[in-house]
């Protein structure tokens, strides 16, 4: 006889961290065999709620029922025993180990590891076939693509018997093609009777794959709707509490003089591979030039070489008409010359997460006289500067002393944006400006970038979101295999045209 109860019922869940109330009397019901979306702005309490369900935190108040049975979940072991698995935004894998070793880690099945590995291989083969999750069990996890690493995380949860699978921002690090593959997998899981809870703030994904969606705002649950009965505009308004402009509004550009010029740039990595080949481009005052391409085709190398993080094997870079020699091409000097950089990966190259928000707010600019006298920095001045930036960019909570690791991904991104944009750049290199950022913050960031462009700043934009590149850019360059395969005016192209160039079809053939 089928169990008539929901897969998951949360009733009156509350959780506070000091004065911050992350969840306030939250209730949620998730049907068995459904894909249930949870959306909300950064800091709305989505991840906290799911961390309570998975046992990372224990609620201050409220109840959890799994298939109608009251459960006290105090650890991830309790959650796994209740049939709940979770795939985190930042994967919990040991990169030097193989796929099968990661699968059995923590579930070895006794002292005889060989027996456990053998059992895991057989179960891995069954799961791979059942869900279309083909993967080499002996592959080293650190050598796999991000999409395949995510597949390992899902297999790990299924191996442990998960009937409910929580995915936290699962497409934040995926290419569009990998995201589409993930959605097919989620549909296959649903078809097998599994229950999926999808945390995201990409409304396109919610509309494409979920059956029902719940909306959180400032720690509270504010709406539960059938996906087919709502729209992106309605969800965005529920998330933010006001109407949100989902399209980018901009006036025609007023292009000025060339500011940044690159000719014949090539980059060779530590393996001796040419990852950027003979790239040439020009950025003018008052325009946004977007880079369209599937991740891993040279965009990161282009940003890094222009920002002075790597040196080119060949090629010339001019800034303000002056050729930059090797000594000039370092980030500190380029900042002094007015070239600012918002890196693609905020955690690796944009922030020191162990530092407080105030310390991160001045990284790279700590020698500015505004922050102290002589060799001595003023904590008061730094805190005042950080607080003003956090208020201007709606960073939540406005707490300059809080460790940056404690902020949500979107709020971390805003800290980086405030630091670089408020330095009055002449050239701004922007990598993935809205990665992991909610719909309200995306609108805010897009407006800031357009305002900079209208003020005469030259902007180079790299984003895996082709829709974002097309909406913000005045000109678009396509990259494939480290080479620029074509250039288009944004108003004179479409996704199909750019897709051909991104796939390596030559300018002439296109």
C-alpha positions as CSV (number, residue, x, y, z in Angstrom):
1,X,0.0,0.0,0.0
2,X,1.4,3.4,-1.0
3,X,2.2,5.9,1.8
4,X,-0.3,8.8,1.4
5,X,1.9,11.2,3.3
6,X,4.1,13.9,1.7
7,X,7.8,13.0,1.2
8,X,8.8,15.9,3.4
9,X,6.8,18.1,5.8
10,X,8.3,21.0,7.7
11,X,6.2,22.8,10.3
12,X,7.0,26.0,12.1
13,X,10.7,25.8,11.5
14,X,12.7,28.7,13.1
15,X,16.4,29.3,13.3
16,X,18.4,32.3,14.5
17,X,22.2,33.0,14.4
18,X,22.6,35.6,17.1
19,X,20.4,38.5,16.2
20,X,19.9,37.3,12.6
21,X,16.7,35.3,12.2
22,X,17.5,33.1,9.2
23,X,14.2,31.1,9.3
24,X,10.9,32.4,10.9
25,X,8.1,29.9,11.4
26,X,8.6,28.2,8.0
27,X,6.3,25.5,6.8
28,X,6.7,23.4,3.7
29,X,5.2,20.3,2.1
30,X,6.9,18.3,-0.7
31,X,4.9,15.6,-2.5
32,X,6.4,12.2,-3.2
33,X,7.8,11.8,-6.7
34,X,7.8,15.5,-7.5
35,X,10.4,18.2,-8.3
36,X,9.8,21.0,-5.9
37,X,11.6,24.4,-6.4
38,X,12.5,26.8,-3.6
39,X,13.4,30.3,-4.7
40,X,14.3,33.5,-2.9
41,X,16.9,36.3,-2.8
42,X,20.4,35.7,-1.4
43,X,20.0,35.5,2.3
44,X,16.3,34.6,2.1
45,X,16.9,31.5,4.2
46,X,16.7,28.8,1.5
47,X,20.0,27.1,2.2
48,X,19.6,27.4,6.0
49,X,16.2,25.6,5.7
50,X,17.7,22.8,3.7
51,X,20.7,22.6,6.0
52,X,18.2,22.0,8.8
53,X,16.5,19.2,6.8
54,X,19.9,17.7,6.1
55,X,21.2,17.9,9.7
56,X,23.9,20.6,9.4
57,X,21.9,22.8,11.8
58,X,19.2,21.9,14.3
59,X,16.1,24.1,14.3
60,X,15.4,26.3,17.3
61,X,11.7,25.4,16.9
62,X,9.5,23.3,14.6
63,X,9.0,19.8,13.4
64,X,10.2,17.6,10.5
65,X,8.2,14.7,9.2
66,X,9.5,12.2,6.6
67,X,6.7,10.2,4.9
68,X,4.5,11.1,7.8
69,X,6.9,10.0,10.5
70,X,8.2,12.6,13.0
71,X,12.0,12.8,12.8
72,X,14.6,14.6,14.8
73,X,17.5,15.2,12.4
74,X,20.6,16.3,14.3
75,X,23.3,15.3,11.8
76,X,23.8,14.4,8.2
77,X,23.9,10.7,9.4
78,X,20.3,11.1,10.7
79,X,19.2,12.6,7.4
80,X,20.8,9.8,5.3
81,X,19.2,7.3,7.6
82,X,15.8,9.0,6.8
83,X,16.5,8.7,3.1
84,X,17.6,12.3,2.5
85,X,20.6,13.2,0.4
86,X,22.1,16.6,-0.5
87,X,24.3,17.9,-3.3
88,X,25.9,21.1,-2.2
89,X,26.8,24.1,-4.4
90,X,30.4,23.5,-3.5
91,X,31.0,19.8,-3.8
92,X,32.0,17.6,-0.9
93,X,34.4,15.4,-2.8
94,X,38.0,14.3,-2.2
95,X,39.7,15.2,-5.5
96,X,42.7,12.9,-5.3
97,X,40.5,9.9,-4.8
98,X,38.7,7.9,-7.6
99,X,35.0,8.0,-8.2
100,X,34.3,4.7,-6.5
101,X,36.5,5.7,-3.5
102,X,34.4,8.9,-3.1
103,X,31.2,6.9,-3.4
104,X,32.1,4.6,-0.5
105,X,33.8,7.2,1.7
106,X,32.0,7.1,5.0
107,X,30.0,4.1,3.9
108,X,32.7,1.5,3.5
109,X,30.6,-1.4,4.8
110,X,33.1,-2.8,7.3
111,X,36.8,-3.2,7.9
112,X,37.4,-5.1,4.6
113,X,37.6,-2.2,2.2
114,X,38.1,-4.5,-0.8
115,X,34.7,-6.1,-0.2
116,X,33.1,-2.6,0.2
117,X,34.7,-1.4,-3.0
118,X,33.5,-4.5,-4.9
119,X,29.9,-4.0,-3.7
120,X,30.1,-0.3,-4.6
121,X,31.2,-1.1,-8.2
122,X,28.3,-3.3,-8.7
123,X,25.8,-0.8,-7.2
124,X,27.4,2.0,-9.2
125,X,27.0,0.1,-12.4
126,X,23.3,-0.5,-11.6
127,X,22.6,3.1,-10.7
128,X,24.5,4.4,-13.7
129,X,22.4,2.2,-16.0
130,X,19.1,3.0,-14.3
131,X,19.6,6.8,-14.4
132,X,21.8,7.2,-17.4
133,X,24.7,8.4,-15.2
134,X,27.6,6.7,-17.1
135,X,30.9,7.4,-15.4
136,X,34.3,5.7,-15.1
137,X,34.5,4.4,-11.5
138,X,38.3,4.5,-11.6
139,X,38.5,8.1,-12.9
140,X,40.3,10.5,-10.5
141,X,37.6,13.0,-9.3
142,X,40.0,16.0,-9.5
143,X,40.5,15.3,-13.2
144,X,36.8,15.3,-14.1
145,X,34.8,18.2,-15.4
146,X,32.5,20.1,-13.0
147,X,29.4,18.5,-14.6
148,X,30.8,15.0,-14.0
149,X,31.8,15.8,-10.4
150,X,28.2,16.8,-9.8
151,X,27.2,13.5,-11.2
152,X,29.5,11.8,-8.7
153,X,27.7,13.7,-5.9
154,X,24.3,12.5,-7.1
155,X,25.5,8.9,-7.4
156,X,26.9,9.2,-3.8
157,X,23.5,10.2,-2.5
158,X,21.7,7.5,-4.4
159,X,24.2,4.9,-3.2
160,X,23.3,5.8,0.3
161,X,19.6,5.1,-0.4
162,X,18.3,8.7,-0.9
163,X,14.6,8.9,-1.7
164,X,14.7,12.7,-1.3
165,X,17.5,14.6,-3.1
166,X,18.2,18.2,-2.2
167,X,20.2,20.2,-4.8
168,X,21.6,23.6,-3.7
169,X,22.2,25.9,-6.7
170,X,23.1,23.0,-8.9
171,X,23.7,24.9,-12.1
172,X,25.8,27.7,-10.6
173,X,29.0,26.1,-11.9
174,X,27.6,24.3,-15.0
175,X,27.6,25.2,-18.7
176,X,24.2,25.5,-20.3
177,X,24.7,22.1,-22.0
178,X,25.6,20.5,-18.6
179,X,22.6,22.2,-17.0
180,X,20.3,20.6,-19.7
181,X,21.8,17.2,-19.0
182,X,21.1,17.7,-15.3
183,X,17.5,18.5,-15.9
184,X,17.1,15.3,-17.9
185,X,18.6,13.4,-15.0
186,X,16.2,15.1,-12.5
187,X,13.2,14.1,-14.8
188,X,14.6,10.5,-14.8
189,X,14.8,10.5,-11.0
190,X,11.2,11.8,-10.8
191,X,10.1,9.0,-13.1
192,X,11.6,6.5,-10.8
193,X,9.6,7.9,-7.9
194,X,12.4,9.9,-6.3
195,X,11.6,13.3,-4.8
196,X,13.8,16.3,-5.7
197,X,14.1,19.7,-3.9
198,X,15.7,22.3,-6.1
199,X,17.2,25.4,-4.6
200,X,17.8,28.1,-7.2
201,X,17.2,31.6,-8.2
202,X,17.2,31.0,-11.9
203,X,13.6,31.4,-12.8
204,X,14.1,29.8,-16.3
205,X,15.1,26.6,-14.5
206,X,12.2,26.7,-12.1
207,X,9.7,27.1,-15.0
208,X,11.5,24.4,-17.1
209,X,11.8,21.5,-14.6
210,X,9.7,21.9,-11.4
211,X,6.1,20.8,-10.6
212,X,5.6,23.2,-7.7
213,X,7.6,26.1,-6.3
214,X,7.8,27.8,-2.9
215,X,9.1,31.4,-2.4
216,X,11.1,32.6,0.6
217,X,11.7,36.3,1.4
218,X,13.7,37.5,4.4
219,X,13.5,34.2,6.3
220,X,9.8,33.6,5.8
221,X,7.8,31.4,3.4
222,X,5.6,33.8,1.4
223,X,4.1,31.7,-1.4
224,X,3.5,28.1,-2.6
225,X,2.3,27.8,-6.2
226,X,1.9,25.2,-9.0
227,X,4.6,26.0,-11.5
228,X,2.2,25.9,-14.5
229,X,0.0,28.5,-12.8
230,X,2.7,31.1,-12.3
231,X,5.2,33.1,-14.4
232,X,8.7,34.4,-13.9
233,X,7.4,37.9,-13.3
234,X,5.1,36.8,-10.5
235,X,7.8,34.7,-8.9
236,X,10.3,37.6,-9.1
237,X,7.8,40.0,-7.5
238,X,7.1,37.5,-4.7
239,X,10.9,37.0,-4.1
240,X,11.8,40.7,-3.9
241,X,8.5,42.2,-2.7
242,X,8.2,44.6,-5.6
243,X,8.0,44.5,-9.4
244,X,11.3,43.5,-11.0
245,X,12.5,44.5,-14.4
246,X,13.5,41.2,-16.1
247,X,14.9,42.8,-19.2
248,X,17.9,45.2,-19.6
249,X,17.0,48.7,-20.6
250,X,19.7,50.8,-22.2
251,X,20.0,53.7,-24.6
252,X,22.2,53.5,-27.7
253,X,25.9,53.7,-26.8
254,X,28.1,56.8,-27.3
255,X,31.3,55.1,-28.2
256,X,34.5,57.1,-27.5
257,X,38.2,56.6,-28.0
258,X,39.9,53.2,-27.8
259,X,41.1,52.6,-24.2
260,X,42.3,49.0,-24.1
261,X,43.8,47.2,-27.2
262,X,45.2,43.7,-27.5
263,X,46.9,42.3,-30.6
264,X,47.9,38.7,-31.2
265,X,47.6,37.6,-27.6
266,X,48.5,34.0,-26.9
267,X,48.6,32.2,-23.6
268,X,50.4,28.8,-22.9
269,X,49.5,27.0,-19.7
270,X,51.7,24.9,-17.5
271,X,51.1,21.8,-19.6
272,X,52.4,23.6,-22.7
273,X,48.9,23.9,-24.3
274,X,48.0,27.1,-26.1
275,X,44.8,28.0,-24.3
276,X,44.4,31.5,-26.0
277,X,45.6,31.9,-29.6
278,X,46.2,35.1,-31.5
279,X,43.4,37.0,-29.8
280,X,42.9,40.7,-30.9
281,X,40.3,43.1,-29.6
282,X,39.7,46.8,-28.9
283,X,37.6,48.3,-26.1
284,X,36.3,51.8,-26.5
285,X,35.0,54.3,-23.9
286,X,31.3,53.9,-23.3
287,X,30.7,50.4,-24.6
288,X,30.3,46.9,-23.3
289,X,32.0,44.2,-25.3
290,X,30.7,40.7,-24.4
291,X,32.5,37.4,-24.9
292,X,30.3,34.5,-26.0
293,X,31.6,31.0,-25.6
294,X,31.1,27.7,-23.8
295,X,33.2,27.6,-20.5
296,X,36.7,26.4,-21.0
297,X,37.3,28.0,-24.5
298,X,39.7,30.7,-23.5
299,X,37.5,33.3,-21.7
300,X,39.2,32.8,-18.4
301,X,42.7,33.1,-20.0
302,X,41.7,36.2,-21.8
303,X,40.5,37.9,-18.6
304,X,43.6,36.8,-16.6
305,X,46.1,38.0,-19.2
306,X,44.4,41.4,-19.6
307,X,44.1,41.8,-15.8
308,X,47.9,41.0,-15.3
309,X,47.3,37.7,-13.5
310,X,49.2,35.8,-16.2
311,X,51.8,36.9,-18.8
312,X,51.2,36.3,-22.5
313,X,53.4,34.1,-24.5
314,X,53.0,36.5,-27.4
315,X,51.1,39.7,-28.2
316,X,50.8,43.3,-27.4
317,X,48.6,45.1,-24.9
318,X,48.0,48.9,-25.0
319,X,46.2,50.8,-22.2
320,X,45.3,54.4,-23.0
321,X,47.5,54.2,-26.1
322,X,50.6,53.1,-24.2
323,X,52.2,49.7,-24.8
324,X,52.4,47.8,-21.5
325,X,55.7,45.9,-21.0
326,X,56.1,42.9,-18.7
327,X,56.8,45.1,-15.7
328,X,53.7,47.2,-16.3
329,X,51.5,44.1,-16.6
330,X,50.8,43.4,-12.9
331,X,47.5,43.8,-11.2
332,X,48.6,46.6,-8.7
333,X,50.0,48.8,-11.5
334,X,47.0,48.2,-13.8
335,X,44.7,49.2,-10.9
336,X,46.6,52.5,-10.6
337,X,46.1,53.0,-14.3
338,X,42.4,52.6,-14.0
339,X,41.9,48.9,-15.0
340,X,39.7,47.1,-12.5
341,X,38.9,43.4,-12.5
342,X,35.9,41.4,-11.1
343,X,37.2,37.8,-11.3
344,X,35.1,34.9,-12.5
345,X,35.7,32.9,-9.3
346,X,35.1,35.1,-6.3
347,X,36.2,32.4,-3.8
348,X,39.6,31.7,-5.4
349,X,40.7,35.1,-6.7
350,X,38.2,37.7,-5.5
351,X,38.0,37.2,-1.7
352,X,39.7,35.8,1.3
353,X,36.8,34.2,3.0
354,X,38.5,33.9,6.4
355,X,38.8,37.7,6.5
356,X,36.0,40.0,7.6
357,X,33.9,41.8,5.0
358,X,35.6,45.1,5.9
359,X,39.0,43.6,5.1
360,X,37.8,42.2,1.8
361,X,36.3,45.6,0.9
362,X,39.8,47.1,0.6
363,X,41.8,44.1,-0.8
364,X,44.2,45.5,-3.4
365,X,43.5,49.1,-2.2
366,X,44.9,48.9,1.3
367,X,47.6,51.5,0.5
368,X,45.0,54.1,-0.2
369,X,45.6,57.1,2.1
370,X,41.8,57.2,2.8
371,X,42.2,54.1,5.0
372,X,45.0,55.3,7.3
373,X,48.1,57.4,7.9
374,X,51.5,56.2,6.9
375,X,52.0,52.5,7.5
376,X,49.1,52.3,9.9
377,X,45.6,51.3,8.8
378,X,42.5,52.7,10.6
379,X,40.0,50.0,11.5
380,X,37.4,52.8,12.0
381,X,37.9,54.3,8.5
382,X,37.9,50.8,6.9
383,X,34.7,49.8,8.7
384,X,33.0,53.1,7.6
385,X,34.1,52.5,4.0
386,X,32.9,48.9,4.0
387,X,29.5,49.8,5.7
388,X,28.8,52.4,3.1
389,X,29.6,50.0,0.2
390,X,27.4,47.3,1.8
391,X,24.5,49.7,2.1
392,X,24.9,50.9,-1.4
393,X,25.0,47.4,-2.8
394,X,22.4,45.9,-0.5
395,X,24.7,43.4,1.1
396,X,22.9,41.4,3.8
397,X,23.5,41.6,6.6
398,X,25.2,45.0,6.8
399,X,27.9,43.7,9.2
400,X,31.5,44.8,8.2
401,X,32.9,42.6,11.0
402,X,31.3,39.4,9.9
403,X,33.6,36.8,8.3
404,X,33.1,36.8,4.5
405,X,32.6,33.0,4.6
406,X,29.3,33.6,6.5
407,X,27.7,35.5,3.7
408,X,25.7,33.9,0.9
409,X,27.3,33.6,-2.5
410,X,25.3,36.5,-3.9
411,X,26.2,38.8,-1.1
412,X,29.9,37.8,-1.4
413,X,29.6,38.8,-5.1
414,X,28.2,42.2,-4.1
415,X,31.2,42.8,-1.8
416,X,33.6,42.3,-4.8
417,X,31.4,44.4,-7.1
418,X,31.3,47.3,-4.6
419,X,35.1,47.2,-4.1
420,X,35.9,47.3,-7.9
421,X,33.1,49.5,-9.3
422,X,33.4,52.2,-6.7
423,X,37.1,52.9,-7.7
424,X,36.0,54.9,-10.8
425,X,37.5,52.5,-13.3
426,X,38.4,53.5,-16.9
427,X,38.3,49.9,-17.9
428,X,36.4,47.2,-16.1
429,X,37.0,43.5,-16.8
430,X,33.9,41.6,-15.5
431,X,33.9,37.8,-15.2
432,X,30.5,36.1,-14.4
433,X,29.0,39.2,-12.8
434,X,25.8,37.5,-11.7
435,X,26.9,33.9,-11.0
436,X,25.0,32.7,-7.9
437,X,23.1,36.0,-7.6
438,X,19.4,36.4,-7.1
439,X,16.9,38.0,-9.5
440,X,16.7,41.3,-7.6
441,X,20.5,41.6,-7.4
442,X,20.9,40.7,-11.1
443,X,18.6,43.7,-11.9
444,X,20.8,45.9,-9.6
445,X,24.1,44.7,-11.1
446,X,22.9,45.1,-14.7
447,X,21.8,48.7,-14.0
448,X,25.2,49.5,-12.4
449,X,27.1,48.1,-15.5
450,X,24.9,50.1,-17.9
451,X,25.4,53.2,-15.8
452,X,29.2,52.7,-15.9
453,X,29.0,52.3,-19.7
454,X,26.9,55.4,-20.0
455,X,29.5,57.3,-17.9
456,X,32.2,56.4,-20.4
457,X,33.7,53.2,-18.9
458,X,35.0,50.5,-21.3
459,X,33.7,47.1,-20.1
460,X,34.7,43.6,-21.1
461,X,32.0,41.1,-20.1
462,X,32.5,37.4,-19.8
463,X,29.4,35.3,-18.8
464,X,28.3,31.7,-19.4
465,X,24.7,33.1,-19.6
466,X,24.4,33.8,-23.3
467,X,21.1,35.7,-22.6
468,X,23.1,38.1,-20.3
469,X,25.8,38.6,-22.9
470,X,23.3,39.5,-25.5
471,X,21.3,41.8,-23.3
472,X,24.2,43.8,-21.9
473,X,26.6,44.0,-24.8
474,X,27.0,46.5,-27.6
475,X,29.4,44.2,-29.4
476,X,30.0,40.5,-29.0
477,X,33.1,38.4,-29.7
478,X,32.7,34.6,-29.9
479,X,35.5,32.3,-28.6
480,X,36.0,28.7,-29.4
481,X,39.1,26.6,-28.7
482,X,41.0,29.7,-27.5
483,X,40.4,31.6,-30.8
484,X,38.1,34.5,-31.6
485,X,35.8,33.0,-34.3
486,X,33.8,36.1,-35.1
487,X,32.4,39.5,-34.0
488,X,28.8,40.8,-34.1
489,X,26.9,43.9,-33.2
490,X,24.5,42.8,-30.4
491,X,21.5,44.3,-32.2
492,X,22.3,42.3,-35.4
493,X,22.7,38.8,-34.1
494,X,20.7,36.0,-32.3
495,X,21.4,32.9,-30.3
496,X,21.6,30.7,-33.4
497,X,24.1,32.9,-35.1
498,X,26.3,33.1,-32.0
499,X,25.9,29.4,-31.3
500,X,27.5,28.7,-34.7
501,X,30.4,30.9,-33.9
502,X,30.7,29.4,-30.4
503,X,30.8,26.0,-32.0
504,X,33.8,26.9,-34.1
505,X,32.1,27.6,-37.4
506,X,34.3,30.1,-39.2
507,X,33.2,33.7,-39.8
508,X,33.1,33.0,-43.5
509,X,31.1,29.8,-43.2
510,X,28.7,31.5,-40.7
